Amino acid sequence: MKMDLRKLALLVVVLIVADQVLKIWIKTHFALGEFVTVFPDWFQLRFIENPGAAFGMRLTTGGGYDWGKLLLGLFRIAASCGIGYLMVYLNRHKETPKGVLVGLALILAGAVGNILDSALYGLCFSASTPMTVAHFGGSYAGFMMGKVVDMFYFPLFQWNGCPEWLSFLVDQNNYFFGPVFNLADSYISVAVVYLLIFQYRFLNK
C-alpha cells in the first residue's frame, strides 16, 4: 500500500530537527567531556565530539585540510540522496510494506543529521569547548570539516579488577567505556535492526 510521501518527508524533517535541537543544546551548554547523570549508574549525557572520519582515517595536506573526511562527507550526501530515491521508487509498488518506507525514513534522517554536523558545525561555532550561545558566528573549521556531536552514554558495568594493560577500556571510575552516540545514530540502528528482523522476507525478495 502506498504511503503519502509528504508524511514520510514530514517524519524525516521532524526527526532531523529533534536530533539537531538536542545536539545544539548539548554543544552550547556542556564543556567538551562534561557529563550529567540522568539515571544513576547506567545513563549519562556526556558531550564528546567525533571527528567523523572512517576508522579515524585522516588524509591531510600540508595545510591540514582533511581530504579523506571531505570525500567521506560527499559520499554520505550521495548515499542519502540514493536512500531518498529508493524510498520514492519503492513507494510506487503496492507490495512494499509501510514498515520498509518508515525504516528507510529513519535511516535517511539519521544520515542527514550527522551530515549536518560535519557540513555546518565547523562554520557555525567558534570552538569546541567551552561554549555558550554567544560564541556563534566565528568558524573554526571549513565545510564538511565539523565534528559530529555525541551525548548518550550507558556505563553498563563497573570493572574494578581491570588489569593495568587494559585500563584504556575503563574511565576514571572503572566504568567500562561503551560507545557514546546521538539521536541520529539511534535512528539508524533501530531502523536497521527492525528491517533485518521484521522485513527480512521483503528485503530478501
Number of C-alpha atoms within 10 A of each C-alpha: 11 14 16 9 13 9 10 18 14 12 16 21 17 13 21 23 14 13 22 20 11 16 22 15 12 22 25 19 16 20 17 17 13 15 17 12 13 10 10 9 13 13 15 18 22 23 25 23 19 15 16 22 20 10 6 11 12 17 14 12 9 6 6 9 15 18 15 16 23 20 14 16 22 15 12 16 16 12 15 19 14 13 17 17 12 13 21 15 11 16 20 12 11 11 11 18 16 15 14 21 22 18 21 23 25 26 25 26 27 25 21 24 26 24 24 19 25 27 22 18 27 23 21 18 23 18 16 17 16 15 18 14 12 9 14 15 11 12 17 15 20 17 15 24 24 27 23 23 28 24 22 19 20 20 20 12 14 15 14 11 8 15 10 8 7 8 14 13 15 18 13 8 9 17 19 20 16 14 12 20 21 23 23 26 20 16 23 20 14 13 22 16 12 15 19 13 10 12 16 12 10 13 11 7 5
